[in-house]
């Protein structure tokens, strides 16, 4: 294993100052995770702590600008990982013990040295019996940036691309071991622009899970074949998908479809 090899991934839900408290409460209730004590120079960070397994979601209050998702890649040597990422096309922003960079398409990522045992939390069980879990970060990549971004992330994560044949705009990056978060590349209809990201949740009952989110303050957007688009109280879009929450993989019945994998 190299000093830049990822041993855990975590996602930051970066929320605007206006609406921060509502956003944190929403993601606390959606995940069923506890909110840690705040930390940081301005108490701007908190971790969403699962009852079992290792944490992989953090909330951050931004001083300015719109909300976003960014990714922390946990490695043994953040400096070595950052140097390698720059050689793959990233631009370094700053080094403060952890290293902040932008991918070739402008997406923010950090290399951090925080240790983790890599225990994937189990799905949460909700009233009525269905379960769900945040299982994925989807990187939304405009067409012009797609090839460079796909090569960059495959290199950084030491991952193998896994194309969804029936929907070729989707490619998973399969890492040597599964973390709490999968990474999906989604080629969007936009010709250019910055790379963005959203979170995906997998439930055992998509309809029941969407209803739960709506009751917590989410706003429903278009309903697609295998997913429902929603927006949190700060306007950040995310998806509830037809996925096994325990594994993050396609459900057995969809896996059996001859045109998907």
Order of alpha helices (4+ residues) and beta strands (2+ residues): beta-alpha-beta-beta-beta-beta-alpha-beta-beta-beta-beta-beta-alpha-beta-beta-beta-beta-alpha-beta-beta-beta-alpha
